[in-house]
Amino acid sequence: MGFCETALTDIPFHRPWIGAVEQQRVSQALLGRLSGDGPFCRRVESRLAEQLGVPRVLLTTSCTHAMELALLALGIGPGDEVVCPSFTFVSTANAVLRVGARPVFADIDALTLGLSPEDTERRIGPRTRAVIPVHYAGLAADMDGLSALARGKRVRIIEDAAHGLAGSWRGRPLGTLGDAGCFSFHETKNITCGEGGALAVRDPELGKKAEIIREKGTNRSAFFRGEVDKYTWVAEGSSYILADPLAALLDAQLDRLEEIQTRRRSIYERYLEGLSGWAASQGMHLPRARPEHGPSFHIFYVLYPDESRRDHAIAALKSSRIQASFHYVPLHLSPHGRAFATNAALPVTESVAARLVRLPLHPQLSDADVERVIEAVRCTSSS
Ligand SMILES: *Cc1c(COP(=O)(O)O)cnc(C)c1O
């Protein structure tokens, strides 16, 4: 019997790696300050700032909120337009709508699956204030092209680096290549605290503005540092701060980051090795990193030649008890997206969204699981 028939256990698409270290760290936090801006929050912010090489990182309740915070701190709002992909999670566009600006969708590049600089340029107009590239799967969008464009047109770059922690472009960490970088620690990401995010900024002044907006428009953070003797309402703001016990969980996950990344990398590379020959002979495409790319190994995908073969593959993998999954429904085709997107077609976005399958990728997959996935994927086109 082949692998497709002998599968005994389910192979989950994703499973967070939580153990004794996380339990201990959270228990410790529960005895201290529970609200935000506590000792764990500050410790994780400085660890991330050091790892990313930026002056300031602010932990937030989510990546969605980190993007809202970035837009607010940059003064982007009603009357402004922000160019972003349609091939992304809803948060990228929601953050723009929440601050009262208008998302304008641009197409992606067929190789990186990130914003195409050429199509982005076509979408930039007199009202455009920012571009939000998504580093899909942890492979950077073409940041040379996008940065040159942004400089020339005087627009800001806010990176949606929800997939990007530990990834790089020309050796520079994803999330540090534009004006602001937004990370996610949702359960499905490489490291997690359940729900959480971070905003990384290169300009300390922007960090100060964001710190006030994050704390309900008050200077409470400066008060905690002893810089002012009482705190008060100094600007319009909201509540985007992460509670300290969740920061403690993140602290423990950061201890594990290297181990997690090493394991994800070896699975990713084994998938490439095990599937490249098959993909080339069957007309499938696998992620193709350019020399500039340092992947974060967040997603491993297979692009089938058409939608029906993709759907067949997901069903076949399911019957082998392997959870594989399609990804984004293009936002411009969604019920809410249609309400404001006036775009002509986004052909690469539509084609990729219809043909993509994500394979299980997480550190708790065994070597045997990985071989089972490879065999089963090969079966999806030879059967
Ligand atoms: C997960 C994700 C988000 C949202 O992250 P949250 O922390 O859940 O708000 C945003 N953008 C992309 C590309 C994502 O994958």
The ligand as an SDF file (V2000), in Angstrom:
LIG
                    3D

 15 15  0  0  0  0  0  0  0  0999 V2000
   -2.0240   37.2630   10.5940 C   0  0  0  0  0  0  0  0  0  0  0  0
   -1.9470   38.3930    9.6620 C   0  0  0  0  0  0  0  0  0  0  0  0
   -2.3770   39.6780   10.0230 C   0  0  0  0  0  0  0  0  0  0  0  0
   -3.1310   39.9580   11.2870 C   0  0  0  0  0  0  0  0  0  0  0  0
   -2.4480   39.6810   12.4260 O   0  0  0  0  0  0  0  0  0  0  0  0
   -3.2360   39.8420   13.8300 P   0  0  0  0  0  0  0  0  0  0  0  0
   -2.1020   39.8240   14.8140 O   0  0  0  0  0  0  0  0  0  0  0  0
   -4.1510   38.6790   13.9410 O   0  0  0  0  0  0  0  0  0  0  0  0
   -3.9380   41.1420   13.8010 O   0  0  0  0  0  0  0  0  0  0  0  0
   -2.1710   40.7260    9.1490 C   0  0  0  0  0  0  0  0  0  0  0  0
   -1.5870   40.5370    7.9530 N   0  0  0  0  0  0  0  0  0  0  0  0
   -1.1870   39.3190    7.5530 C   0  0  0  0  0  0  0  0  0  0  0  0
   -0.5180   39.1770    6.2290 C   0  0  0  0  0  0  0  0  0  0  0  0
   -1.3770   38.2020    8.3880 C   0  0  0  0  0  0  0  0  0  0  0  0
   -1.0100   36.9900    7.9730 O   0  0  0  0  0  0  0  0  0  0  0  0
  1  2  1  0
  2  3  1  0
  2 14  2  0
  3  4  1  0
  3 10  2  0
  4  5  1  0
  5  6  1  0
  6  7  2  0
  6  8  1  0
  6  9  1  0
 10 11  1  0
 11 12  2  0
 12 13  1  0
 12 14  1  0
 14 15  1  0
M  END
$$$$
